[in-house]
Amino acid sequence: MTGSAEEIYQATCSAPVNIAVIKYWGKRDTSLILPTNDSLSVTLDQDHLRSVTTARADPSFGDLSSYPDADAAAAHLTDRLWLNGEEELIKPDGRLRRCIDEMRKLRAAKESKDPSLASLSKWGLRICSENNFPTAAGLASSASGFAALIASLAALYELQPEVSSSQLSRIARQGSGSACRSLFGGYVAWQGGKEADGSDSLAVEVAPKSHWPDLHALICVVSDAKKGTPSTAGMQRTVQTSPLLQHRIKEVVPERMAKITEAIQKRDFDTFAAITMADSNNFHACCLDTSPPIFYMNDVSRSIVQLVEEINRASEAEGLGKKLAYTYDAGPNAVLYAPKENMPAILQTIRHYFPSADFDDTFNILGNGANASHRGAQEPQGLPSDLPKGFNQGVIPVHEPGSVRRLIHTQVGGSPRVLERGAGSEALLKDDGTPLRLARVKRA
Amino acid sequence: MTGSAEEIYQATCSAPVNIAVIKYWGKRDTSLILPTNDSLSVTLDQDHLRSVTTARADPSFGDLSSYPDADAAAAHLTDRLWLNGEEELIKPDGRLRRCIDEMRKLRAAKESKDPSLASLSKWGLRICSENNFPTAAGLASSASGFAALIASLAALYELQPEVSSSQLSRIARQGSGSACRSLFGGYVAWQGGKEADGSDSLAVEVAPKSHWPDLHALICVVSDAKKGTPSTAGMQRTVQTSPLLQHRIKEVVPERMAKITEAIQKRDFDTFAAITMADSNNFHACCLDTSPPIFYMNDVSRSIVQLVEEINRASEAEGLGKKLAYTYDAGPNAVLYAPKENMPAILQTIRHYFPSADFDDTFNILGNGANASHRGAQEPQGLPSDLPKGFNQGVIPVHEPGSVRRLIHTQVGGSPRVLERGAGSEALLKDDGTPLRLARVKRA
């Protein structure tokens, strides 16, 4: 059967950003996106950072059933996709194509088992995706974006629960490696796997958000003049030229994966923080060991490292544990992880040394109303009274205003959400299958 | 016999700075200063950078022969030492003490074989040492300083040729590890050795300056607000905490020592440059992999790396070889190695991107008279006409004037020199055994 004119087959889902604490760097298969090592991440709260995708199937977008030869017909399918209001070309052998085709196959299998189902697998798609955070935030949007794509197609095609999230993660991985980790909430491992076909390279939940809900994150968006090396190109250069990366892959990461997994299960922040910082440094060390060397951290990034290390040193000198941890992805931005109760003091300390950062007060710490956003120059705060006694205030200078451009306070969050099935207020597509919003400015 | 009143037993020697291309980082024995890996350096020209030391022995400074029990008597010996016009305390179990005692033992052995010799080994010493480069130049002076100390005592005690330079290097090593490499000219390897007593941890000549005389060096002194971690403390923290260092020690360095030695023997600058840059990055990667991480390079250091990599990339794209190599020790300063003929263009390029660096024109490239020193703001030079065609001028921005504070142009140089035996114009000691010059300002 085909869908009746009245019926609208559409789903809108959101997916979270994830920030790795054991880093993914290097592919053993660049086309299937199979990593050289396992990685582990914390999923961030979709209330603050998310990608939203609406996916819709309709025979009017193209209908395979009217073509005897499915292969030839595939060419007639007119799937279209918009990202942040700009149409993205779905290249025949590209990552978007592969993800969509894999999802369509799963739907086709479901339809073949139950002929009463509408033959969505044969219909063209309209997909519209938006991030609620500007690219300027310096956060990789590909992970949450591909996760939202896969989640929305899974909802549209009603694949779950028969198809598990881990199975879906295997498909998301082929869109963007770290996207596989954004299909779960809480604490997530990407098992690199051994198989050449990637069948065992997928994400699994290490612990749900509910197991350790009070882990907070402060994203410090660092101003940077020039763009660094794109990670896709950079990681393969490291694989080819860094003698240290091989040691990281064989020895360093396996041991740390085991230790940090145990730390998460025990809610042992001290160990979690130590491994998180060590692995961030180990990853950037391998970038530096690349020829030519790859630099992502800059002097401001390094100042944040030195500040965090000094806070922790002073705290441990008092017989207390670590207060926070830093981690850096392929850019100068710091992500600081800390128990909820430490965050107000950390926030004030960061705002003291890095004045006038735009601050998204998502937890209403400054008390100016929930989600108040504080922009531009701000009153000097001074340092918090509850810093460890031995803390050396001169560890780094107070930086130029705006050296840290923006602060985003968030926390560990849940898995992708189905916001809406069918048409409705959440949809990013209009009834005619065109985007609700189109980008004003064309990309350069 | 003892020295007659008239006779002055004194020697004045100079010793060179050396800059490693395979880095020394980590000790297997901190008291004997035995390294975790071999290293290799280029000796720089003493005409431009040197330490000078005058050593004098005289019975009036204390005389062991008047004490039956040499051990007790040793305490009565009143050796004194001045460094850059300030007296340095010779601590009983310190590095200076050990070096002086080892040299004195060698003299005593010589005297015991030939009783006609003056018994200098029984007399107190006066030692005065100066560097011709300011500490502000950011160059480690301990290597050239301890090498000059050992060389001057060797000349005073007339130990050579019976005692070889490698034997002397074993003693210099116990003053400052890399000092052992400053006892040779040209291209020098420090063989880390295997023995627990350090008997096989010494320097050897890989090739003399005459074998490859046209290698030049440009030292870029980079302004840096705060002092980095002292290398003595830093390297042991790396040994204790960096998983990558172990791989560097076991796998990376041995292979590179063999390859760069061969490159030097063949005067193969391309391979020499590739290994030099890779090992500098590998060393700093291990510093970054330390917990807490150690940062020596800053944003200016990294800009110089990116500039050098781009010049080489563009040159290789034209089918030509690498033009130059960078290397960084435990600080932000770059040392650029290049064949003599490349240096004028390199110099002009560096002065374009890093304006108003004080420049010591030791090779009279700017034609304002030999060794003219150009201070402060300077005319913009523009880029040289003979840069590789494909060179991307936007690879780094033109930096703030003074981002590179000073440029020192020098070349591969020879071994320590005996400037003078007995009293004379070169001596840093007055006839009464006190320093010719005393520091005006006391050290903070």
Interface residues (C-beta under 8 A of the other chain):
Chain A: A225 P243 L244 Q246 H247 R248 E251 V252 A274 M277 A278 N281 N282 H284 A285 C286 L288 D289 T290 S291 P292 P293 F295 N298 D299 R302 V305 Q306 E309 R313 P397
Chain B: A225 P243 L244 Q246 H247 R248 E251 V252 A274 M277 A278 N281 N282 H284 A285 C286 L288 D289 T290 S291 P292 P293 F295 N298 D299 R302 V305 Q306 E309 R313 P397
